[in-house]
Amino acid sequence: MNQTGLQSLLSDLPLGGVRYFATLGSTNEFAKRWADQSAPALSLVVADEQTAGRGRLQRRWFTPRGAALAFSLILIPRIGRGQDGILPYRYTALGALATCEALNTLLPPGNPAQIKWPNDVIVSRRKLAGVLAEAGWQGEQLDTVILGIGINVAPSAVPPDEVLHYPATCVEAEAGAPVERWELLHAVLERLLFWNARLDTPEFLEAWNDRLALRDEWVQVTFDDGSPLEGQVLGLSEDGCLRLRDRQGKTHELTGGELNVRPVGRS
Ligand code: BT5
C-alpha cells in the first residue's frame, strides 16, 4: 500500500484528508497533532507499522509491519459537556461495533466478533482488536475525538503471550482463510461512517448491546485504583454503562473509564 493506493481505495467514502505511513510512532498521536492543525472532520491516518502504538493507561499496542491494521479517524463532534456524560464511551463503542460488523462478514456465524466492554473486540474469548478513543476538549465543548483502532489480521500481528494481559488472536486464524487487509479497512470505515451518523439513536445502543460479550457470565472488574468488583453481566444500561449484578443482588452501572473485565476463573 502507499498514499495514492489508499486514497484510491477509499475514494468512495466521504472522508476528510487521508494520510498513509509505512512506519509511524502512533496513528493516534499523529492524528491528534493533525487535528490541532485543523484537519478536516473525518480525516484518516493509517500506518502499516507502529513503533509506539498505544493502548489505554500508557499501555503498548503492537503493530508489526505487514500484518495488522492500525488507523485513526478524526471526529469533530461539537457537543457540550452537559450532554456528554458517556459520550467518549459511545465513540469507543462506535469503533468496536464497526469492527465487529466488518469482521463478522469474514468469520463463521457460530463464532462472531463481540465487544468486551468497554474497548476490546474478542473472538473465541481472545482479543483480536482494540479501540482507543481519545477526547480533546475546548473549554466546555468536546472538540475532537481521535478514534484509533488496531486489528490483528495475520498471525504475525499477534504478540507473544508473555506480554499480554489477555489472550490474543487474529482475523486470519479465526476466519481460517487469508484476508485482504485493505478491503477489511474499507469495510470497517464504511460501518464507522454509518454508525457515526447514528450515535444518539436507540438502534446504535441496540446494535452495541447485541454484540456485548460475556452476557450472563460472572466477571471480575478491576477499577483504576485497584479495587475489584465481581458480578454477573446483565447488559448495557440505556446510556451505555455496563450493568452488573453482584453476589448480594445489587446492580451496578459501570461508567469508569479504565477498567478490566475478566471472566471469573479464567486467565
Ligand atoms: C487497547 O488498549 O486495546 C487499545 C488499542 C488501540 C490501538 C490503536 S492502533 C491505532 C491507534 N494508534 C495508537 O497508538 N493506538 C490506536 P488496552 O485495552 O489498554 O490494551 C492494551 C493491552 O493489549 C496491552 O497491554 C497488551 O497486553 C495487549 N496488546 C498489545 N498489543 C496487542 C495486539 N496487537 N493484540 C492483542 N493484544 C495486544
Boltz pocket constraint, residues with backbone or C-beta under 6 A from the ligand:
constraints:
  - pocket:
      binder: B
      contacts: [[A, 25], [A, 26], [A, 27], [A, 28], [A, 29], [A, 50], [A, 52], [A, 53], [A, 54], [A, 55], [A, 56], [A, 57], [A, 59], [A, 60], [A, 61], [A, 62], [A, 63], [A, 69], [A, 70], [A, 71], [A, 72], [A, 119], [A, 120], [A, 127], [A, 128], [A, 129], [A, 130], [A, 131], [A, 132], [A, 148], [A, 149], [A, 150], [A, 151], [A, 152], [A, 157], [A, 158], [A, 159], [A, 163], [A, 164], [A, 165], [A, 166], [A, 167], [A, 168], [A, 169]]
      max_distance: 6.0
